[in-house]
Each structure stands twice: as structure tokens, then as C-alpha cells.
């Protein structure tokens, strides 16, 4: 079972300015996990509390012609929490990030091979690079 898509759902929820009412509290809790990125113990504590609050119920499915395979039950909170916890367990806390573009700050998962992602999107990376270039030109560098 690839839990990355579930983790990406957690990122989308953490970044959603207007989540469904039943998920607004979870959005804030997921955002706190990304805010704690860099502090392994804090991330683990937060995710463990979320895993206890939103238990996962796996189930067998053959919906897509691939034969029987596992899916997480259709609980959006549980799937988001489990996906994020699985990414942290398999890849590490340093794969969680906040965009470094000064006007953004959205959460993201760093799935790059060299753990080098610093921005949530190519748009933010470009905006930051253009700003840095213009600053160098202004300073005569």
C-alpha cells in the first residue's frame, strides 16, 4: 500500500484555507505537525496523538481490476494522519517542510531524491529566485 497519496491529502488539508467544517480542527492539528518539522520528538508526539484520535481501519478492495489490495477506510481524517505518519516513519521528519518563499509558508512533502526541496511549488521557487536576483542587482553584486 502506497501511503504517499494519503500524506499528500494531509498536505492539501493543512494548506486549505477553507476546509470542510468537520475537518477544520484537523487542518490546524496537521498544520502544527508541519510547524514542528525539524523537531523529531515534537512531530512524533503530535502524530501519535492524532493516530490515537483518528484510528485507521484498513479494508480489502478489488475496485480497480488489480485484484485484492488494501485501502484505508474512507475516513478523510484517519487517512491523512496515517499517510503523514507513514511518510515520517519511512522517510524521516526532514521530509516535512514549509515553503521558504517569504509570502507563502504552505506545507509540502519533500519527495526529492536528495532532500533539497525548499518551496511548495515551482511558482514560489521562481518568485524567490527572481527576488534574490533583483536584490543582488540592487546591491551591485
N, CA, C and O atoms as CSV, one atom per row, in Angstrom:
chain,resi,resn,atom,element,x,y,z
A,1,UNK,N,N,0.851,-1.172,0.000
A,1,UNK,CA,C,0.000,0.000,0.000
A,1,UNK,C,C,0.899,1.238,0.000
A,1,UNK,O,O,1.745,1.398,0.880
A,2,UNK,N,N,0.713,2.096,-0.976
A,2,UNK,CA,C,1.473,3.341,-1.056
A,2,UNK,C,C,0.723,4.414,-0.277
A,2,UNK,O,O,-0.372,4.819,-0.668
A,3,UNK,N,N,1.301,4.865,0.804
A,3,UNK,CA,C,0.629,5.837,1.655
A,3,UNK,C,C,0.976,7.280,1.297
A,3,UNK,O,O,0.491,8.211,1.941
A,4,UNK,N,N,1.819,7.473,0.267
A,4,UNK,CA,C,2.209,8.824,-0.114
A,4,UNK,C,C,1.003,9.651,-0.550
A,4,UNK,O,O,0.915,10.839,-0.236
A,5,UNK,N,N,0.077,9.026,-1.271
A,5,UNK,CA,C,-1.098,9.795,-1.710
A,5,UNK,C,C,-1.925,10.243,-0.506
A,5,UNK,O,O,-2.516,11.323,-0.524
A,6,UNK,N,N,-1.968,9.418,0.536
A,6,UNK,CA,C,-2.666,9.817,1.752
A,6,UNK,C,C,-1.926,10.969,2.439
A,6,UNK,O,O,-2.556,11.879,2.978
A,7,UNK,N,N,-0.604,10.927,2.418
A,7,UNK,CA,C,0.188,12.013,3.005
A,7,UNK,C,C,-0.012,13.307,2.220
A,7,UNK,O,O,-0.072,14.389,2.804
A,8,UNK,N,N,-0.115,13.196,0.907
A,8,UNK,CA,C,-0.372,14.387,0.084
A,8,UNK,C,C,-1.742,14.978,0.409
A,8,UNK,O,O,-1.926,16.193,0.344
A,9,UNK,N,N,-2.710,14.115,0.762
A,9,UNK,CA,C,-4.011,14.599,1.209
A,9,UNK,C,C,-3.832,15.400,2.496
A,9,UNK,O,O,-4.490,16.425,2.673
A,10,UNK,N,N,-2.957,14.955,3.399
A,10,UNK,CA,C,-2.686,15.692,4.635
A,10,UNK,C,C,-2.111,17.068,4.326
A,10,UNK,O,O,-2.472,18.051,4.973
A,11,UNK,N,N,-1.217,17.145,3.341
A,11,UNK,CA,C,-0.625,18.424,2.942
A,11,UNK,C,C,-1.717,19.349,2.393
A,11,UNK,O,O,-1.798,20.518,2.772
A,12,UNK,N,N,-2.556,18.813,1.494
A,12,UNK,CA,C,-3.633,19.643,0.933
A,12,UNK,C,C,-4.558,20.161,2.035
A,12,UNK,O,O,-4.987,21.314,2.004
A,13,UNK,N,N,-4.858,19.301,3.004
A,13,UNK,CA,C,-5.729,19.711,4.100
A,13,UNK,C,C,-5.039,20.762,4.977
A,13,UNK,O,O,-5.673,21.744,5.364
A,14,UNK,N,N,-3.774,20.577,5.293
A,14,UNK,CA,C,-3.042,21.542,6.117
A,14,UNK,C,C,-2.979,22.911,5.445
A,14,UNK,O,O,-2.920,23.935,6.126
A,15,UNK,N,N,-2.992,22.932,4.118
A,15,UNK,CA,C,-2.900,24.184,3.368
A,15,UNK,C,C,-4.250,24.779,2.998
A,15,UNK,O,O,-4.307,25.887,2.465
A,16,UNK,N,N,-5.333,24.069,3.267
A,16,UNK,CA,C,-6.665,24.502,2.834
A,16,UNK,C,C,-7.162,25.662,3.697
A,16,UNK,O,O,-7.358,25.481,4.899
A,17,UNK,N,N,-7.370,26.846,3.118
A,17,UNK,CA,C,-7.849,27.976,3.917
A,17,UNK,C,C,-9.316,27.838,4.324
A,17,UNK,O,O,-9.774,28.524,5.237
A,18,UNK,N,N,-10.044,26.963,3.654
A,18,UNK,CA,C,-11.467,26.801,3.947
A,18,UNK,C,C,-11.848,25.324,3.894
A,18,UNK,O,O,-12.568,24.903,2.988
A,19,UNK,N,N,-11.367,24.523,4.870
A,19,UNK,CA,C,-11.674,23.083,4.843
A,19,UNK,C,C,-13.133,22.821,5.188
A,19,UNK,O,O,-13.806,23.688,5.745
A,20,UNK,N,N,-13.623,21.631,4.861
A,20,UNK,CA,C,-14.977,21.274,5.298
A,20,UNK,C,C,-15.066,21.428,6.820
A,20,UNK,O,O,-14.099,21.145,7.528
A,21,UNK,N,N,-16.210,21.872,7.322
A,21,UNK,CA,C,-16.336,22.157,8.768
A,21,UNK,C,C,-15.873,21.011,9.675
A,21,UNK,O,O,-15.269,21.259,10.718
A,22,UNK,N,N,-16.149,19.772,9.293
A,22,UNK,CA,C,-15.762,18.654,10.173
A,22,UNK,C,C,-14.262,18.410,10.172
A,22,UNK,O,O,-13.765,17.635,10.990
A,23,UNK,N,N,-13.522,19.064,9.258
A,23,UNK,CA,C,-12.070,18.860,9.192
A,23,UNK,C,C,-11.265,20.104,9.569
A,23,UNK,O,O,-10.037,20.082,9.486
A,24,UNK,N,N,-11.918,21.173,9.977
A,24,UNK,CA,C,-11.168,22.401,10.275
A,24,UNK,C,C,-10.239,22.224,11.473
A,24,UNK,O,O,-9.126,22.751,11.467
A,25,UNK,N,N,-10.672,21.495,12.495
A,25,UNK,CA,C,-9.789,21.240,13.637
A,25,UNK,C,C,-8.594,20.400,13.245
A,25,UNK,O,O,-7.474,20.657,13.687
A,26,UNK,N,N,-8.830,19.389,12.413
A,26,UNK,CA,C,-7.733,18.551,11.942
A,26,UNK,C,C,-6.755,19.360,11.105
A,26,UNK,O,O,-5.545,19.154,11.193
A,27,UNK,N,N,-7.266,20.273,10.300
A,27,UNK,CA,C,-6.381,21.130,9.496
A,27,UNK,C,C,-5.383,21.853,10.396
A,27,UNK,O,O,-4.192,21.906,10.093
A,28,UNK,N,N,-5.869,22.405,11.494
A,28,UNK,CA,C,-4.992,23.113,12.414
A,28,UNK,C,C,-3.987,22.168,13.069
A,28,UNK,O,O,-2.830,22.534,13.278
A,29,UNK,N,N,-4.426,20.958,13.391
A,29,UNK,CA,C,-3.524,19.979,14.014
A,29,UNK,C,C,-2.457,19.514,13.021
A,29,UNK,O,O,-1.299,19.332,13.398
A,30,UNK,N,N,-2.836,19.321,11.762
A,30,UNK,CA,C,-1.841,18.941,10.744
A,30,UNK,C,C,-0.870,20.088,10.492
A,30,UNK,O,O,0.326,19.865,10.303
A,31,UNK,N,N,-1.380,21.301,10.489
A,31,UNK,CA,C,-0.504,22.463,10.320
A,31,UNK,C,C,0.524,22.515,11.450
A,31,UNK,O,O,1.679,22.873,11.223
A,32,UNK,N,N,0.106,22.158,12.668
A,32,UNK,CA,C,1.033,22.143,13.804
A,32,UNK,C,C,2.140,21.114,13.598
A,32,UNK,O,O,3.275,21.334,14.021
A,33,UNK,N,N,1.821,19.992,12.951
A,33,UNK,CA,C,2.848,18.990,12.654
A,33,UNK,C,C,3.900,19.591,11.723
A,33,UNK,O,O,5.098,19.419,11.949
A,34,UNK,N,N,3.463,20.290,10.687
A,34,UNK,CA,C,4.419,20.915,9.763
A,34,UNK,C,C,5.192,22.040,10.447
A,34,UNK,O,O,6.372,22.244,10.161
A,35,UNK,N,N,4.541,22.765,11.339
A,35,UNK,CA,C,5.233,23.819,12.092
A,35,UNK,C,C,6.324,23.240,12.976
A,35,UNK,O,O,7.327,23.904,13.237
A,36,UNK,N,N,6.140,22.007,13.440
A,36,UNK,CA,C,7.123,21.367,14.324
A,36,UNK,C,C,8.230,20.666,13.547
A,36,UNK,O,O,9.167,20.146,14.152
A,37,UNK,N,N,8.141,20.641,12.215
A,37,UNK,CA,C,9.166,19.970,11.405
A,37,UNK,C,C,10.544,20.471,11.824
A,37,UNK,O,O,10.755,21.669,12.011
A,38,UNK,N,N,11.459,19.547,11.965
A,38,UNK,CA,C,12.784,19.869,12.468
A,38,UNK,C,C,12.963,19.402,13.908
A,38,UNK,O,O,14.093,19.234,14.368
A,39,UNK,N,N,11.882,19.196,14.609
A,39,UNK,CA,C,11.911,18.684,15.978
A,39,UNK,C,C,11.268,17.304,15.956
A,39,UNK,O,O,10.052,17.176,16.092
A,40,UNK,N,N,12.088,16.278,15.784
A,40,UNK,CA,C,11.592,14.917,15.620
A,40,UNK,C,C,10.650,14.488,16.738
A,40,UNK,O,O,9.604,13.896,16.474
A,41,UNK,N,N,11.012,14.782,17.980
A,41,UNK,CA,C,10.176,14.358,19.107
A,41,UNK,C,C,8.821,15.054,19.102
A,41,UNK,O,O,7.803,14.425,19.391
A,42,UNK,N,N,8.796,16.332,18.781
A,42,UNK,CA,C,7.528,17.061,18.741
A,42,UNK,C,C,6.629,16.521,17.640
A,42,UNK,O,O,5.428,16.349,17.847
A,43,UNK,N,N,7.201,16.255,16.475
A,43,UNK,CA,C,6.415,15.694,15.367
A,43,UNK,C,C,5.857,14.337,15.764
A,43,UNK,O,O,4.681,14.058,15.533
A,44,UNK,N,N,6.690,13.492,16.359
A,44,UNK,CA,C,6.236,12.162,16.778
A,44,UNK,C,C,5.114,12.264,17.810
A,44,UNK,O,O,4.123,11.539,17.726
A,45,UNK,N,N,5.266,13.157,18.776
A,45,UNK,CA,C,4.230,13.345,19.796
A,45,UNK,C,C,2.906,13.782,19.170
A,45,UNK,O,O,1.847,13.243,19.492
A,46,UNK,N,N,2.981,14.759,18.278
A,46,UNK,CA,C,1.768,15.252,17.626
A,46,UNK,C,C,1.109,14.166,16.778
A,46,UNK,O,O,-0.105,13.973,16.845
A,47,UNK,N,N,1.911,13.459,15.983
A,47,UNK,CA,C,1.346,12.415,15.129
A,47,UNK,C,C,0.799,11.247,15.955
A,47,UNK,O,O,-0.239,10.684,15.605
A,48,UNK,N,N,1.470,10.879,17.032
A,48,UNK,CA,C,0.949,9.800,17.878
A,48,UNK,C,C,-0.402,10.180,18.490
A,48,UNK,O,O,-1.302,9.344,18.576
A,49,UNK,N,N,-0.541,11.420,18.909
A,49,UNK,CA,C,-1.829,11.872,19.457
A,49,UNK,C,C,-2.911,11.826,18.376
A,49,UNK,O,O,-4.045,11.437,18.654
A,50,UNK,N,N,-2.572,12.217,17.156
A,50,UNK,CA,C,-3.536,12.179,16.057
A,50,UNK,C,C,-3.894,10.746,15.676
A,50,UNK,O,O,-5.053,10.451,15.385
A,51,UNK,N,N,-2.901,9.856,15.675
A,51,UNK,CA,C,-3.176,8.447,15.362
A,51,UNK,C,C,-4.131,7.833,16.388
A,51,UNK,O,O,-4.982,7.016,16.036
A,52,UNK,N,N,-3.988,8.226,17.650
A,52,UNK,CA,C,-4.891,7.716,18.681
A,52,UNK,C,C,-6.302,8.283,18.501
A,52,UNK,O,O,-7.291,7.584,18.724
A,53,UNK,N,N,-6.388,9.541,18.100
A,53,UNK,CA,C,-7.687,10.189,17.936
A,53,UNK,C,C,-8.411,9.761,16.663
A,53,UNK,O,O,-9.640,9.719,16.628
A,54,UNK,N,N,-7.646,9.445,15.619
A,54,UNK,CA,C,-8.233,9.075,14.327
A,54,UNK,C,C,-7.719,7.692,13.911
A,54,UNK,O,O,-6.845,7.595,13.049
A,55,UNK,N,N,-8.250,6.625,14.511
A,55,UNK,CA,C,-7.746,5.280,14.193
A,55,UNK,C,C,-8.043,4.888,12.745
A,55,UNK,O,O,-9.053,5.283,12.164
A,56,UNK,N,N,-7.141,4.109,12.196
A,56,UNK,CA,C,-7.225,3.681,10.804
A,56,UNK,C,C,-7.913,2.328,10.732
A,56,UNK,O,O,-7.677,1.454,11.566
A,57,UNK,N,N,-8.759,2.165,9.736
A,57,UNK,CA,C,-9.438,0.895,9.506
A,57,UNK,C,C,-9.119,0.434,8.084
A,57,UNK,O,O,-9.764,0.879,7.134
A,58,UNK,N,N,-8.134,-0.449,7.927
A,58,UNK,CA,C,-7.846,-0.949,6.581
A,58,UNK,C,C,-8.947,-1.894,6.112
A,58,UNK,O,O,-9.625,-2.527,6.921
A,59,UNK,N,N,-9.113,-1.982,4.802
A,59,UNK,CA,C,-10.081,-2.917,4.248
A,59,UNK,C,C,-9.616,-3.385,2.874
A,59,UNK,O,O,-8.915,-2.671,2.157
A,60,UNK,N,N,-10.018,-4.584,2.532
A,60,UNK,CA,C,-9.692,-5.141,1.227
A,60,UNK,C,C,-10.615,-4.557,0.166
A,60,UNK,O,O,-11.797,-4.316,0.409
A,61,UNK,N,N,-10.047,-4.335,-1.017
A,61,UNK,CA,C,-10.834,-3.784,-2.115
A,61,UNK,C,C,-10.345,-4.378,-3.428
A,61,UNK,O,O,-9.156,-4.655,-3.586
A,62,UNK,N,N,-11.260,-4.573,-4.367
A,62,UNK,CA,C,-10.868,-5.002,-5.719
A,62,UNK,C,C,-11.537,-4.092,-6.751
A,62,UNK,O,O,-11.914,-4.531,-7.838
A,63,UNK,N,N,-11.673,-2.821,-6.386
A,63,UNK,CA,C,-12.441,-1.867,-7.178
A,63,UNK,C,C,-11.859,-1.547,-8.544
A,63,UNK,O,O,-12.606,-1.132,-9.430
A,64,UNK,N,N,-10.592,-1.717,-8.748
A,64,UNK,CA,C,-9.982,-1.218,-9.982
A,64,UNK,C,C,-9.403,-2.309,-10.880
A,64,UNK,O,O,-8.570,-2.019,-11.739
A,65,UNK,N,N,-9.819,-3.521,-10.700
A,65,UNK,CA,C,-9.355,-4.600,-11.561
A,65,UNK,C,C,-7.959,-5.100,-11.263
A,65,UNK,O,O,-7.435,-5.918,-12.019
A,66,UNK,N,N,-7.338,-4.642,-10.196
A,66,UNK,CA,C,-5.988,-5.093,-9.844
A,66,UNK,C,C,-6.005,-6.276,-8.897
A,66,UNK,O,O,-4.952,-6.707,-8.427
A,67,UNK,N,N,-7.146,-6.791,-8.618
A,67,UNK,CA,C,-7.235,-7.851,-7.625
A,67,UNK,C,C,-7.341,-7.245,-6.235
A,67,UNK,O,O,-7.432,-6.028,-6.072
A,68,UNK,N,N,-7.326,-8.109,-5.250
A,68,UNK,CA,C,-7.487,-7.639,-3.884
A,68,UNK,C,C,-6.268,-6.861,-3.420
A,68,UNK,O,O,-5.130,-7.288,-3.618
A,69,UNK,N,N,-6.515,-5.737,-2.813
A,69,UNK,CA,C,-5.447,-4.919,-2.235
A,69,UNK,C,C,-6.024,-4.109,-1.073
A,69,UNK,O,O,-7.240,-3.972,-0.942
A,70,UNK,N,N,-5.147,-3.583,-0.245
A,70,UNK,CA,C,-5.590,-2.842,0.936
A,70,UNK,C,C,-5.826,-1.376,0.627
A,70,UNK,O,O,-5.077,-0.745,-0.120
A,71,UNK,N,N,-6.872,-0.862,1.213
A,71,UNK,CA,C,-7.167,0.568,1.226
A,71,UNK,C,C,-7.443,0.951,2.664
A,71,UNK,O,O,-7.825,0.115,3.482
A,72,UNK,N,N,-7.247,2.221,2.962
A,72,UNK,CA,C,-7.688,2.714,4.255
A,72,UNK,C,C,-9.157,3.070,4.120
A,72,UNK,O,O,-9.597,3.551,3.076
A,73,UNK,N,N,-9.908,2.831,5.178
A,73,UNK,CA,C,-11.348,3.138,5.154
A,73,UNK,C,C,-11.550,4.603,4.802
A,73,UNK,O,O,-10.665,5.430,5.019
A,74,UNK,N,N,-12.676,4.908,4.279
A,74,UNK,CA,C,-12.965,6.251,3.796
A,74,UNK,C,C,-13.223,7.256,4.919
A,74,UNK,O,O,-14.287,7.873,4.974
A,75,UNK,N,N,-12.271,7.412,5.792
A,75,UNK,CA,C,-12.319,8.442,6.825
A,75,UNK,C,C,-11.218,9.435,6.470
A,75,UNK,O,O,-10.039,9.130,6.653
A,76,UNK,N,N,-11.571,10.608,5.969
A,76,UNK,CA,C,-10.539,11.530,5.489
A,76,UNK,C,C,-9.537,11.930,6.559
A,76,UNK,O,O,-8.363,12.141,6.252
A,77,UNK,N,N,-9.975,12.038,7.812
A,77,UNK,CA,C,-9.052,12.396,8.883
A,77,UNK,C,C,-8.050,11.275,9.123
A,77,UNK,O,O,-6.846,11.522,9.188
A,78,UNK,N,N,-8.538,10.047,9.255
A,78,UNK,CA,C,-7.654,8.910,9.522
A,78,UNK,C,C,-6.679,8.680,8.376
A,78,UNK,O,O,-5.509,8.380,8.612
A,79,UNK,N,N,-7.141,8.816,7.147
A,79,UNK,CA,C,-6.243,8.583,6.013
A,79,UNK,C,C,-5.144,9.640,5.950
A,79,UNK,O,O,-3.991,9.318,5.663
A,80,UNK,N,N,-5.492,10.894,6.214
A,80,UNK,CA,C,-4.490,11.958,6.190
A,80,UNK,C,C,-3.437,11.744,7.271
A,80,UNK,O,O,-2.239,11.855,7.010
A,81,UNK,N,N,-3.886,11.436,8.482
A,81,UNK,CA,C,-2.963,11.235,9.605
A,81,UNK,C,C,-2.073,10.020,9.359
A,81,UNK,O,O,-0.863,10.086,9.575
A,82,UNK,N,N,-2.655,8.925,8.914
A,82,UNK,CA,C,-1.867,7.712,8.668
A,82,UNK,C,C,-0.853,7.926,7.561
A,82,UNK,O,O,0.289,7.483,7.684
A,83,UNK,N,N,-1.236,8.589,6.492
A,83,UNK,CA,C,-0.307,8.858,5.408
A,83,UNK,C,C,0.874,9.694,5.857
A,83,UNK,O,O,2.018,9.400,5.511
A,84,UNK,N,N,0.600,10.733,6.625
A,84,UNK,CA,C,1.679,11.594,7.111
A,84,UNK,C,C,2.584,10.833,8.072
A,84,UNK,O,O,3.807,10.963,8.010
A,85,UNK,N,N,1.994,10.046,8.955
A,85,UNK,CA,C,2.795,9.248,9.893
A,85,UNK,C,C,3.661,8.243,9.138
A,85,UNK,O,O,4.816,8.029,9.507
A,86,UNK,N,N,3.127,7.629,8.094
A,86,UNK,CA,C,3.898,6.652,7.317
A,86,UNK,C,C,5.074,7.310,6.615
A,86,UNK,O,O,6.160,6.733,6.571
A,87,UNK,N,N,4.885,8.499,6.067
A,87,UNK,CA,C,5.994,9.209,5.409
A,87,UNK,C,C,7.080,9.537,6.422
A,87,UNK,O,O,8.266,9.371,6.137
A,88,UNK,N,N,6.688,9.998,7.594
A,88,UNK,CA,C,7.673,10.315,8.635
A,88,UNK,C,C,8.419,9.052,9.058
A,88,UNK,O,O,9.638,9.077,9.228
A,89,UNK,N,N,7.688,7.941,9.229
A,89,UNK,CA,C,8.322,6.692,9.657
A,89,UNK,C,C,9.271,6.151,8.592
A,89,UNK,O,O,10.352,5.660,8.919
A,90,UNK,N,N,8.882,6.235,7.335
A,90,UNK,CA,C,9.697,5.652,6.261
A,90,UNK,C,C,10.789,6.578,5.752
A,90,UNK,O,O,11.883,6.117,5.428
A,91,UNK,N,N,10.512,7.882,5.677
A,91,UNK,CA,C,11.462,8.802,5.048
A,91,UNK,C,C,12.102,9.787,6.008
A,91,UNK,O,O,13.173,10.321,5.722
A,92,UNK,N,N,11.458,10.038,7.149
A,92,UNK,CA,C,12.023,10.943,8.143
A,92,UNK,C,C,11.264,12.255,8.252
A,92,UNK,O,O,10.574,12.681,7.325
A,93,UNK,N,N,11.414,12.883,9.415
A,93,UNK,CA,C,10.753,14.156,9.691
A,93,UNK,C,C,11.235,15.240,8.749
A,93,UNK,O,O,10.486,16.164,8.430
A,94,UNK,N,N,12.479,15.139,8.299
A,94,UNK,CA,C,13.011,16.189,7.431
A,94,UNK,C,C,12.342,16.223,6.061
A,94,UNK,O,O,12.665,17.088,5.247
A,95,UNK,N,N,11.423,15.309,5.789
A,95,UNK,CA,C,10.658,15.353,4.537
A,95,UNK,C,C,9.434,16.259,4.648
A,95,UNK,O,O,8.755,16.503,3.651
A,96,UNK,N,N,9.144,16.759,5.851
A,96,UNK,CA,C,8.067,17.726,6.041
A,96,UNK,C,C,8.655,19.113,5.948
A,96,UNK,O,O,9.731,19.366,6.490
A,97,UNK,N,N,7.973,20.013,5.275
A,97,UNK,CA,C,8.515,21.357,5.156
A,97,UNK,C,C,7.456,22.422,5.014
A,97,UNK,O,O,6.288,22.151,4.736
A,98,UNK,N,N,7.908,23.642,5.215
A,98,UNK,CA,C,7.117,24.843,4.963
A,98,UNK,C,C,7.849,25.632,3.884
A,98,UNK,O,O,9.075,25.742,3.908
A,99,UNK,N,N,7.099,26.172,2.952
A,99,UNK,CA,C,7.669,26.934,1.844
A,99,UNK,C,C,8.498,28.096,2.387
A,99,UNK,O,O,8.059,28.811,3.288
A,100,UNK,N,N,9.692,28.280,1.836
A,100,UNK,CA,C,10.582,29.343,2.304
A,100,UNK,C,C,10.400,30.660,1.559
A,100,UNK,O,O,11.102,31.634,1.833
A,101,UNK,N,N,9.460,30.693,0.616
A,101,UNK,CA,C,9.155,31.966,-0.040
A,101,UNK,C,C,8.481,32.835,1.024
A,101,UNK,O,O,7.476,32.426,1.605
A,102,UNK,N,N,9.020,34.023,1.285
A,102,UNK,CA,C,8.563,34.824,2.429
A,102,UNK,C,C,7.065,35.110,2.489
A,102,UNK,O,O,6.529,35.299,3.580
A,103,UNK,N,N,6.384,35.146,1.365
A,103,UNK,CA,C,4.959,35.470,1.373
A,103,UNK,C,C,4.069,34.233,1.284
A,103,UNK,O,O,2.865,34.362,1.063
A,104,UNK,N,N,4.633,33.042,1.449
A,104,UNK,CA,C,3.855,31.824,1.258
A,104,UNK,C,C,3.730,31.028,2.549
A,104,UNK,O,O,2.775,31.229,3.300
A,105,UNK,N,N,4.657,30.143,2.823
A,105,UNK,CA,C,4.628,29.339,4.045
A,105,UNK,C,C,3.764,28.102,3.988
A,105,UNK,O,O,3.509,27.490,5.026
A,106,UNK,N,N,3.296,27.705,2.791
A,106,UNK,CA,C,2.480,26.496,2.696
A,106,UNK,C,C,3.298,25.255,3.052
A,106,UNK,O,O,4.520,25.233,2.900
A,107,UNK,N,N,2.605,24.231,3.526
A,107,UNK,CA,C,3.235,22.954,3.857
A,107,UNK,C,C,3.507,22.171,2.581
A,107,UNK,O,O,2.809,22.341,1.580
A,108,UNK,N,N,4.530,21.307,2.618
A,108,UNK,CA,C,4.808,20.406,1.499
A,108,UNK,C,C,5.529,19.169,2.003
A,108,UNK,O,O,6.089,19.163,3.099
A,109,UNK,N,N,5.508,18.117,1.184
A,109,UNK,CA,C,6.305,16.910,1.412
A,109,UNK,C,C,7.483,16.958,0.459
A,109,UNK,O,O,7.304,17.187,-0.737
A,110,UNK,N,N,8.667,16.749,0.967
A,110,UNK,CA,C,9.856,16.698,0.122
A,110,UNK,C,C,10.081,15.256,-0.318
A,110,UNK,O,O,10.576,14.435,0.454
A,111,UNK,N,N,9.724,14.960,-1.538
A,111,UNK,CA,C,9.923,13.613,-2.073
A,111,UNK,C,C,11.102,13.571,-3.041
A,111,UNK,O,O,11.277,12.595,-3.771
A,112,UNK,N,N,11.912,14.635,-3.045
A,112,UNK,CA,C,13.078,14.661,-3.928
A,112,UNK,C,C,14.108,13.629,-3.461
A,112,UNK,O,O,14.152,13.277,-2.283
A,113,UNK,N,N,14.922,13.156,-4.380
A,113,UNK,CA,C,15.903,12.122,-4.034
A,113,UNK,C,C,17.007,12.659,-3.125
A,113,UNK,O,O,17.587,11.902,-2.346
A,114,UNK,N,N,17.300,13.946,-3.215
A,114,UNK,CA,C,18.393,14.495,-2.406
A,114,UNK,C,C,17.912,15.383,-1.247
A,114,UNK,O,O,18.702,16.126,-0.663
A,115,UNK,N,N,16.641,15.305,-0.924
A,115,UNK,CA,C,16.066,16.045,0.212
A,115,UNK,C,C,16.363,17.537,0.131
A,115,UNK,O,O,16.739,18.152,1.129
A,116,UNK,N,N,16.196,18.118,-1.047
A,116,UNK,CA,C,16.600,19.503,-1.248
A,116,UNK,C,C,15.447,20.476,-1.454
A,116,UNK,O,O,15.682,21.664,-1.676
A,117,UNK,N,N,14.223,20.006,-1.388
A,117,UNK,CA,C,13.093,20.886,-1.676
A,117,UNK,C,C,12.973,21.960,-0.602
A,117,UNK,O,O,13.070,21.670,0.590
A,118,UNK,N,N,12.760,23.203,-1.034
A,118,UNK,CA,C,12.609,24.319,-0.105
A,118,UNK,C,C,11.323,25.116,-0.340
A,118,UNK,O,O,10.951,25.962,0.473
A,119,UNK,N,N,10.656,24.842,-1.451
A,119,UNK,CA,C,9.470,25.607,-1.813
A,119,UNK,C,C,8.301,24.668,-2.085
A,119,UNK,O,O,8.499,23.508,-2.448
A,120,UNK,N,N,7.082,25.174,-1.908
A,120,UNK,CA,C,5.894,24.346,-2.104
A,120,UNK,C,C,5.605,24.104,-3.578
A,120,UNK,O,O,4.923,23.139,-3.923
A,121,UNK,N,N,6.115,24.970,-4.453
A,121,UNK,CA,C,5.805,24.855,-5.878
A,121,UNK,C,C,6.904,25.511,-6.702
A,121,UNK,O,O,7.729,26.260,-6.179
A,122,UNK,N,N,6.900,25.218,-7.989
A,122,UNK,CA,C,7.843,25.855,-8.907
A,122,UNK,C,C,7.587,27.364,-8.946
A,122,UNK,O,O,8.521,28.150,-9.105
A,123,UNK,N,N,6.336,27.762,-8.803
A,123,UNK,CA,C,5.998,29.190,-8.823
A,123,UNK,C,C,6.688,29.929,-7.678
A,123,UNK,O,O,7.276,30.991,-7.885
A,124,UNK,N,N,6.615,29.359,-6.459
A,124,UNK,CA,C,7.264,30.007,-5.314
A,124,UNK,C,C,8.784,29.991,-5.456
A,124,UNK,O,O,9.446,30.962,-5.090
A,125,UNK,N,N,9.344,28.906,-5.980
A,125,UNK,CA,C,10.796,28.842,-6.189
A,125,UNK,C,C,11.227,29.923,-7.169
A,125,UNK,O,O,12.229,30.604,-6.952
A,126,UNK,N,N,10.474,30.075,-8.239
A,126,UNK,CA,C,10.800,31.088,-9.243
A,126,UNK,C,C,10.694,32.488,-8.653
A,126,UNK,O,O,11.562,33.331,-8.878
A,127,UNK,N,N,9.635,32.730,-7.903
A,127,UNK,CA,C,9.438,34.044,-7.280
A,127,UNK,C,C,10.603,34.371,-6.346
A,127,UNK,O,O,11.099,35.498,-6.350
A,128,UNK,N,N,11.042,33.400,-5.548
A,128,UNK,CA,C,12.160,33.622,-4.621
A,128,UNK,C,C,13.459,33.851,-5.377
A,128,UNK,O,O,14.255,34.709,-4.993
A,129,UNK,N,N,13.686,33.092,-6.452
A,129,UNK,CA,C,14.910,33.263,-7.241
A,129,UNK,C,C,14.942,34.624,-7.932
A,129,UNK,O,O,15.994,35.260,-7.986
A,130,UNK,N,N,13.822,35.074,-8.454
A,130,UNK,CA,C,13.755,36.392,-9.089
A,130,UNK,C,C,14.015,37.481,-8.051
A,130,UNK,O,O,14.751,38.430,-8.320
A,131,UNK,N,N,13.424,37.353,-6.883
A,131,UNK,CA,C,13.640,38.339,-5.820
A,131,UNK,C,C,15.107,38.385,-5.405
A,131,UNK,O,O,15.658,39.465,-5.195
A,132,UNK,N,N,15.744,37.219,-5.286
A,132,UNK,CA,C,17.165,37.179,-4.917
A,132,UNK,C,C,18.025,37.802,-6.017
A,132,UNK,O,O,18.975,38.528,-5.724
A,133,UNK,N,N,17.698,37.525,-7.273
A,133,UNK,CA,C,18.438,38.107,-8.398
A,133,UNK,C,C,18.319,39.624,-8.381
A,133,UNK,O,O,19.315,40.329,-8.542
A,134,UNK,N,N,17.113,40.122,-8.187
A,134,UNK,CA,C,16.907,41.576,-8.165
A,134,UNK,C,C,17.630,42.216,-6.989
A,134,UNK,O,O,18.168,43.315,-7.117
A,135,UNK,N,N,17.647,41.545,-5.855
A,135,UNK,CA,C,18.356,42.075,-4.683
A,135,UNK,C,C,19.853,42.145,-4.949
A,135,UNK,O,O,20.507,43.112,-4.557
A,136,UNK,N,N,20.407,41.119,-5.618
A,136,UNK,CA,C,21.841,41.147,-5.956
A,136,UNK,C,C,22.144,42.290,-6.906
A,136,UNK,O,O,23.167,42.958,-6.758
A,137,UNK,N,N,21.275,42.526,-7.877
A,137,UNK,CA,C,21.491,43.611,-8.844
A,137,UNK,C,C,21.436,44.966,-8.145
A,137,UNK,O,O,22.232,45.857,-8.443
A,138,UNK,N,N,20.497,45.118,-7.217
A,138,UNK,CA,C,20.396,46.383,-6.472
A,138,UNK,C,C,21.645,46.637,-5.632
A,138,UNK,O,O,22.073,47.781,-5.478
A,139,UNK,N,N,22.219,45.578,-5.097
A,139,UNK,CA,C,23.394,45.703,-4.228
A,139,UNK,C,C,24.700,45.692,-4.994
A,139,UNK,O,O,25.773,45.743,-4.392
A,140,UNK,N,N,24.625,45.626,-6.322
A,140,UNK,CA,C,25.804,45.692,-7.161
A,140,UNK,C,C,26.627,44.413,-7.201
A,140,UNK,O,O,27.797,44.453,-7.581
A,141,UNK,N,N,26.062,43.309,-6.830
A,141,UNK,CA,C,26.813,42.044,-6.830
A,141,UNK,C,C,26.772,41.381,-8.178
A,141,UNK,O,O,27.351,40.309,-8.356
